[in-house]
């Protein structure tokens, strides 16, 4: 009988751990989904900014002499 009680206790402990792990996986899944949505939003914003700068892109080569400091 003590062997059966030990097995039952170990089984109960494993079931409790499984429940905690399921909860942890669900929580992590929520965090990952939120982060992915944020990444997608940021990628969209970067694309939009690149398109915006490509439209009004300055010449490829600019000399620093062409840009005078504000006090001149």
GIQUIHU-V634093 format. One record per residue. N is the residue number from 1. RES is the residue in one letter. PSI is psi as a letter, one per 30 degrees, with the letter a starting at -180 (none if undefined). OMEGA is omega as a letter, one per 30 degrees, with the letter a starting at -180 (none if undefined). D_LAST is the distance of its C-alpha to the last C-alpha in whole Angstrom. Layout:
# GIQUIHU-V634093
[[N;RES;PSI;OMEGA;D_LAST] [N;RES;PSI;OMEGA;D_LAST]]
This chain:
# GIQUIHU-V634093
[[1;X;e;a;96] [2;X;e;l;93] [3;X;e;l;92] [4;X;e;l;91] [5;X;e;l;89] [6;X;e;l;87] [7;X;e;l;86] [8;X;e;l;86] [9;X;e;l;83] [10;X;e;l;81] [11;X;e;l;81] [12;X;e;l;80] [13;X;e;l;77] [14;X;e;l;76] [15;X;e;l;76] [16;X;e;l;74] [17;X;e;l;72] [18;X;e;l;71] [19;X;e;l;71] [20;X;e;l;68] [21;X;e;l;66] [22;X;e;l;67] [23;X;e;l;65] [24;X;e;l;62] [25;X;e;l;62] [26;X;e;l;62] [27;X;e;l;59] [28;X;e;l;57] [29;X;e;l;57] [30;X;e;l;56] [31;X;e;a;53] [32;X;e;l;52] [33;X;e;l;53] [34;X;e;l;50] [35;X;e;l;48] [36;X;e;l;48] [37;X;e;l;47] [38;X;e;l;44] [39;X;e;l;43] [40;X;e;l;44] [41;X;e;l;42] [42;X;e;l;39] [43;X;e;l;40] [44;X;e;l;40] [45;X;e;l;36] [46;X;e;l;35] [47;X;e;a;37] [48;X;e;l;35] [49;X;e;l;32] [50;X;e;l;32] [51;X;e;a;33] [52;X;e;a;30] [53;X;f;l;28] [54;X;e;a;30] [55;X;e;a;30] [56;X;h;a;26] [57;X;k;l;25] [58;X;l;l;22] [59;X;l;a;23] [60;X;e;a;25] [61;X;k;l;22] [62;X;k;l;19] [63;X;k;l;16] [64;X;f;l;14] [65;X;f;l;12] [66;X;f;a;12] [67;X;j;l;10] [68;X;k;l;6] [69;X;l;a;6] [70;X;f;a;6] [71;X;f;l;4] [72;X;none;none;0]]
